[in-house]
Amino acid sequence: MTTPQLTAAGLAALRGNARRNALAGEAMHRLEPLYGPVVWAPRFNALEELIFTVLTQHTSDTNAEAAYNSLRKQFPTWMDVIEAGADEIAESIKHGGLANQKAPRIREMLRIILERTGRLELEFLATMPLEEARAWLISLPGVGKKTTGIVLNFALGMPAMPVDTHIYRVARRLGLIGLKTNVDDAHDIMEIQIPPGDIFRYHILLITHGRQTCKAQRPLCGECPLADLCAAKPVFAKAFDTSKYRRPVRGGQTL
């Protein structure tokens, strides 16, 4: 049996993947002393994580927490939510924004889960292969790759990579993904850049870096431990003096 010859384009793709994988590993190595240690521990069970993640869409975690707490206070069980009117649910989650869209979506999700499984829980997903569990969740209304990644990774410890706005920004700037890579494709690309057991750590380190240092408008390039690896730093250096953008400290001075 002859082995198919590798084309120039195929070889370039392999080299690009190897470079990005090495970059991902180095980024984790440098960021962990700054933001770590990162230890996985579930904050919710899988169904709770799903509902909470829906509430975080297009709002802050603080607003989502207020909406989630209000929802659970108003409706102590998930069956109560299924049996409630959409207007009642929307009123209870109004702190999270887009309540009129999220309320019927949450109720429909719960109804479908109950109809398919006969119970209101999602822990059975942990017994499935990753792709099968992902497909099961994505089949629910309003659930995409980010929400799926959060539920599978955060609640069940499965090696799914959630990519949010902060991670997407950091990944494009560093060159972990291409500039033209869309968010959906970014999940798949970044998920295979590191060993499965490091996915949660990878997510937390990158999202924290995006929130605290590699900010959207004025990234703190002058204090970034990845600056020498960053494909975007020369662009920011031309746009403005990055040394000016450091964290302010007491007395109005800068680090």
QUIJOJO-V793430 format. One record per residue. PHI is phi as a letter, one per 20 degrees, with the letter a starting at -180 (* if undefined). Layout:
# QUIJOJO-V793430
PHI, PHI
This chain:
# QUIJOJO-V793430
*, e, e, f, f, e, f, f, f, f, f, f, f, f, f, f, f, f, f, f, f, f, f, f, f, f, f, f, g, e, e, f, f, e, d, e, f, d, c, f, b, f, e, c, f, f, f, f, f, f, f, f, f, g, f, f, f, m, b, e, f, f, f, f, f, f, f, f, f, f, f, f, f, f, c, f, c, f, f, f, f, g, e, e, e, g, f, f, f, f, f, f, d, f, f, e, m, l, f, f, e, f, g, f, f, f, f, f, g, f, f, f, f, f, f, f, d, n, b, d, a, c, f, f, f, f, e, e, g, g, f, f, f, f, f, f, f, f, f, f, f, m, d, d, f, f, f, f, f, f, f, f, e, f, e, d, m, e, e, d, d, e, c, d, g, f, f, f, f, f, f, f, f, f, n, f, c, f, f, e, f, e, f, g, f, f, g, f, f, f, f, d, e, c, g, g, f, d, g, f, f, g, f, f, f, f, f, f, f, f, f, d, c, e, f, f, e, c, f, e, f, f, c, e, f, d, g, f, d, e, f, e, g, g, f, f, f, f, f, a, f, f, f, f, d, c, f, f, c, g, n, n, e, c, f
